[in-house]
Amino acid sequence: MNPYVLSTLLFGLGLGTTITFASSHWLLAWMGLEMNTLAIIPIMAQHHHPRAVEATTKYFLTQATAAAMLLFASTTNAWLTGQWDIQQMTHPFPSTIIILALALKIGLAPVHSWLPEVLQGFDLTTGLLLSTWQKLAPFALLLQMQPAEPTLLIILGLSSTLIGGWGGLNQTQLRKVLAYSSIAHLGWMILILQFSPTLTLLALLTYLIMTSSTFLTFKLNKSTNINSLSISWTKSPALTCLTPLILLSLGGLPPLTGFMPKWLILQELTKQELPCTATLAALTALLSLYFYLRLSYAMTLTMAPNNLMGTTPWRLYHTQLTLPLAISTVLTLLLLPLTPLMLALLSS
């Protein structure tokens, strides 16, 4: 793609998200989301591969449906209550439709089925963009709203953690595994949204860091399925040692960064006298942990058939930029001791 065109599209992507962040009016927020969608579609279809074009079409139809629902609900809210303010959603009907529209936009269960199929059609760079940046604008709206239906958020959260764990068990394609991982993590964020928005922000921040680290690792190794993980030691031995720790951090094992949001969310749910919800969420995390362990096993404990040329790739010079990977990997592994500082920064 022409660098000038790419720069314009990335600027439009950033501008759309920023407009949604800054808006307190539903119409302006909707315009920001539409700019965001229209800017990312050419980036998704840039390789002109049939699978990429198919995935882009699916993504466009899904986002268009969610945007139409959002516009319908905000117009209905203005008709019923006489206001367009995002923070003044008092009527349960438009509030419920908007939550479902935003759930469809980010890929929460039970409206999640587009996400694994769409993510599988893109390369890892576009997949990273879809899994991280595209979640920010809808979450900004969810954080501003005062949900009128608290039970709906708990149902969405629990079903997402369950389906995110269950769906990833039988996958061999890494992008589909990461899509189900994304669904499960989003479920944890939605679960705690109404009780502690600060913890939702913390979970979103750690999710962005850990997912970026995982995508960049697979991109450096050019791995797209589980079988290709077993030869990654020939390309970067040091990274092969660190990748299981990154995956276990995604699974939420202490003393890694991923343990922090799960620990605090379970504590807050128990404080809110929801022990059954907390127990179910903790049990569904075990499903996700299984497929992260499966990837770790394939990467470090499985030896591919060796040949004379098998050990040479790690000596070759990498042309890819590795600084973002280095920073995100360090943050993925070592942020747990800074939990009080992060909570203080996010709640201020």
C-alpha positions in Angstrom: 0.0 0.0 0.0 1.2 3.5 -0.8 2.7 5.1 2.4 0.7 8.3 1.9 -2.6 6.4 1.7 -1.6 4.2 4.7 -0.7 7.3 6.7 -4.1 8.9 5.9 -6.0 5.8 6.9 -4.1 5.4 10.2 -4.8 9.1 10.9 -8.5 8.5 10.2 -8.4 5.5 12.5 -6.9 7.5 15.3 -9.2 10.5 14.7 -12.3 8.3 14.8 -11.3 6.8 18.1 -10.4 10.2 19.5 -13.7 11.7 18.5 -15.5 8.9 20.3 -13.3 9.4 23.4 -14.1 13.1 23.5 -17.8 13.0 22.7 -20.7 13.3 25.2 -23.3 13.3 22.5 -24.5 10.0 20.9 -24.5 11.3 17.4 -20.9 12.5 17.6 -19.8 9.1 19.2 -21.6 7.3 16.4 -19.7 9.4 13.8 -16.4 8.5 15.5 -17.2 4.8 15.4 -18.1 5.0 11.7 -14.9 6.9 10.8 -13.0 4.2 12.7 -14.7 1.4 10.8 -14.3 3.0 7.4 -10.6 3.8 8.0 -9.7 0.2 9.0 -11.5 -1.6 6.1 -8.9 -0.7 3.4 -6.1 -1.7 5.8 -7.8 -5.1 6.2 -8.3 -5.7 2.5 -4.9 -4.4 1.4 -3.4 -7.8 0.5 -6.3 -8.6 -2.0 -6.3 -12.2 -0.9 -9.7 -13.9 -1.1 -9.7 -14.8 2.6 -8.8 -11.2 3.6 -11.5 -9.8 1.3 -14.1 -12.3 2.8 -13.0 -11.4 6.3 -13.2 -7.7 5.6 -16.7 -8.1 4.2 -17.9 -10.0 7.3 -16.3 -7.4 9.5 -18.0 -4.5 7.6 -21.5 -6.2 7.7 -21.1 -6.8 11.5 -19.9 -3.3 12.3 -22.6 -1.8 10.0 -25.3 -3.8 11.9 -23.9 -2.7 15.3 -23.7 1.0 14.1 -27.4 0.8 12.9 -28.5 -0.6 16.2 -26.5 2.1 18.1 -28.1 4.9 16.0 -31.6 3.4 16.4 -31.2 3.1 20.1 -29.7 6.6 20.6 -32.5 8.1 18.5 -35.1 6.2 20.5 -33.5 7.5 23.7 -33.8 11.1 22.4 -37.4 10.5 21.5 -38.3 8.9 24.9 -36.3 11.2 27.2 -35.5 14.3 25.1 -31.7 14.1 25.4 -28.7 12.8 23.5 -26.2 12.8 26.5 -24.3 9.5 26.8 -24.1 9.7 30.6 -27.9 10.2 31.0 -29.2 6.9 29.8 -32.1 6.4 32.1 -34.6 4.4 30.0 -33.9 0.6 30.0 -35.0 -0.1 26.4 -32.5 2.1 24.5 -29.8 1.3 27.2 -30.2 -2.4 26.6 -30.0 -2.1 22.8 -26.9 0.1 23.0 -25.1 -2.4 25.3 -26.0 -5.2 22.8 -24.8 -3.1 19.9 -21.4 -2.4 21.6 -21.2 -6.1 22.6 -21.6 -6.9 18.9 -18.9 -4.3 18.0 -16.2 -5.8 20.3 -17.3 -9.4 19.9 -18.8 -10.4 23.3 -20.6 -13.7 23.5 -23.3 -14.6 22.5 -22.8 -12.2 19.5 -19.1 -13.3 19.1 -19.2 -15.8 16.2 -17.8 -13.2 13.7 -14.6 -12.5 15.6 -12.7 -15.9 15.2 -13.6 -16.1 11.5 -12.7 -12.5 10.7 -9.4 -12.6 12.7 -8.4 -15.8 10.9 -8.6 -14.1 7.5 -6.0 -11.4 8.3 -2.3 -11.3 8.8 -0.9 -10.9 12.4 -0.4 -7.1 12.1 -4.0 -6.4 11.1 -5.1 -9.0 13.7 -3.2 -7.0 16.4 -4.9 -3.8 15.3 -8.3 -5.5 15.4 -7.7 -7.1 18.8 -6.4 -4.0 20.5 -7.1 -0.6 19.0 -10.6 -1.4 17.8 -11.7 -2.3 21.3 -10.9 1.2 22.7 -13.8 3.3 21.3 -16.7 0.9 22.3 -15.2 0.6 25.8 -15.0 4.4 26.1 -18.8 4.4 25.5 -19.5 1.5 27.9 -17.5 3.2 30.7 -19.4 6.5 30.2 -22.9 4.8 30.3 -24.8 4.1 33.5 -26.2 0.6 32.7 -29.9 0.3 33.5 -29.7 -3.5 33.3 -27.0 -4.9 35.7 -28.1 -8.5 35.1 -27.5 -8.2 31.3 -23.8 -7.3 31.9 -23.3 -10.2 34.2 -24.9 -12.6 31.7 -22.7 -11.2 28.8 -19.6 -11.4 31.0 -20.1 -15.0 32.2 -21.1 -16.3 28.8 -18.0 -14.6 27.2 -15.6 -16.1 29.7 -17.2 -19.5 29.2 -17.4 -19.5 25.4 -14.0 -17.8 25.2 -12.5 -20.7 27.1 -14.5 -23.5 25.6 -14.2 -22.3 22.0 -10.4 -22.1 22.1 -9.9 -25.7 23.3 -10.1 -27.4 19.9 -8.4 -24.8 17.7 -5.1 -25.4 15.9 -4.9 -21.9 14.3 -3.2 -19.4 16.5 -5.3 -16.4 15.3 -8.5 -18.3 16.3 -7.0 -19.2 19.7 -6.2 -15.5 20.2 -9.7 -14.5 19.1 -11.3 -16.8 21.7 -8.7 -15.5 24.2 -9.9 -12.0 23.4 -13.5 -12.9 24.0 -12.7 -14.4 27.4 -10.7 -11.4 28.5 -13.5 -9.0 27.4 -15.9 -11.1 29.5 -13.9 -10.4 32.6 -13.9 -6.6 31.9 -17.7 -6.6 31.3 -18.3 -8.6 34.4 -16.8 -5.9 36.7 -17.8 -2.8 34.6 -20.8 -1.8 36.8 -19.1 -2.4 40.1 -15.7 -0.9 39.5 -14.9 0.9 36.2 -11.3 1.4 37.5 -10.8 -2.4 37.4 -12.3 -2.6 33.9 -9.7 0.0 32.8 -6.9 -2.0 34.5 -8.0 -5.2 32.9 -8.3 -3.5 29.5 -4.7 -2.0 29.9 -3.2 -5.4 30.9 -5.1 -7.1 28.1 -3.7 -4.7 25.5 -0.2 -5.2 26.7 -0.3 -9.0 26.9 -2.1 -9.4 23.5 0.4 -7.0 21.8 3.2 -9.1 23.2 1.7 -12.4 22.0 0.9 -11.1 18.4 4.3 -9.6 18.0 6.0 -12.8 19.2 4.1 -14.9 16.6 4.8 -12.3 14.0 8.5 -12.4 14.6 8.4 -16.2 14.4 6.1 -16.2 11.4 3.9 -18.7 13.3 0.2 -19.1 12.3 -0.6 -22.6 13.6 0.4 -24.8 16.5 2.6 -27.0 14.4 4.8 -24.0 13.3 5.4 -23.2 16.9 7.6 -26.3 17.4 10.3 -24.9 15.0 10.3 -21.4 16.5 13.4 -22.3 18.6 15.4 -22.4 15.4 14.5 -18.7 14.7 14.8 -17.1 18.2 15.9 -19.3 21.1 15.7 -16.6 23.7 12.1 -15.6 22.7 11.1 -19.3 22.7 12.1 -19.4 26.4 10.0 -16.3 27.2 6.9 -17.1 25.1 5.5 -19.7 27.6 5.7 -17.1 30.3 3.8 -14.6 28.1 1.1 -17.2 27.4 0.8 -18.1 31.1 0.5 -14.4 31.9 -2.5 -14.3 29.4 -3.9 -17.3 31.4 -3.6 -15.4 34.6 -1.0 -17.3 36.6 0.9 -15.6 39.5 3.4 -14.0 39.7 2.9 -12.6 36.2 1.0 -9.5 35.1 -2.1 -11.4 33.9 -2.9 -12.5 37.5 -3.4 -8.9 38.6 -6.8 -8.1 37.0 -8.3 -11.5 37.7 -7.3 -11.4 41.3 -8.8 -7.9 41.9 -11.9 -8.7 39.9 -12.6 -11.8 41.9 -12.0 -9.9 45.1 -14.4 -7.1 44.0 -17.1 -9.6 43.0 -16.9 -11.3 46.4 -17.2 -7.9 48.1 -20.4 -7.3 46.1 -21.8 -10.5 47.5 -21.6 -12.4 44.2 -19.6 -15.5 45.2 -21.3 -17.8 42.7 -20.5 -15.4 39.8 -16.8 -15.2 41.1 -16.6 -19.0 41.3 -18.0 -19.5 37.8 -15.6 -16.9 36.4 -12.6 -18.5 38.1 -13.6 -22.0 36.8 -14.0 -20.7 33.2 -10.4 -19.2 33.5 -9.2 -22.8 33.8 -10.5 -23.6 30.3 -8.5 -20.7 28.9 -5.4 -21.8 30.9 -5.6 -25.2 29.2 -5.1 -23.9 25.7 -2.4 -21.5 26.8 -0.6 -24.5 28.3 -1.2 -26.4 25.1 0.6 -23.7 23.1 3.4 -23.5 25.6 3.9 -27.3 25.4 4.0 -27.2 21.6 6.5 -24.4 21.6 9.0 -25.6 24.2 8.6 -29.3 24.8 8.0 -30.5 21.3 11.0 -31.1 19.0 10.3 -30.8 15.3 12.1 -33.3 12.9 15.6 -31.8 12.8 17.8 -31.4 9.8 21.2 -29.9 9.0 19.8 -26.5 8.2 17.5 -26.4 11.2 19.8 -24.4 13.5 20.8 -21.7 11.0 17.8 -19.2 11.1 18.6 -17.9 14.6 22.0 -16.6 13.3 20.3 -14.5 10.6 19.8 -10.8 11.1 16.2 -9.8 11.8 14.9 -6.8 9.8 11.7 -6.5 12.0 11.6 -3.9 14.7 11.9 -5.7 18.0 11.7 -2.7 20.5 7.8 -2.8 20.8 8.1 -6.6 21.4 10.8 -6.1 24.1 8.8 -3.4 25.9 5.5 -5.3 25.8 7.2 -8.6 26.9 8.8 -6.9 30.0 5.5 -5.3 30.9 3.6 -8.6 30.4 5.9 -10.4 32.8 6.8 -7.9 35.5 3.9 -5.5 36.2 2.3 -7.4 39.2 4.4 -5.6 41.9 3.2 -2.2 40.5 -0.5 -3.0 41.2 -1.0 -0.3 43.8 0.6 2.3 41.6 -1.5 1.4 38.6 -4.7 1.4 40.7 -3.9 4.8 42.1 -3.1 6.2 38.6 -6.3 4.8 37.1 -8.6 5.9 39.9 -7.3 9.4 40.1 
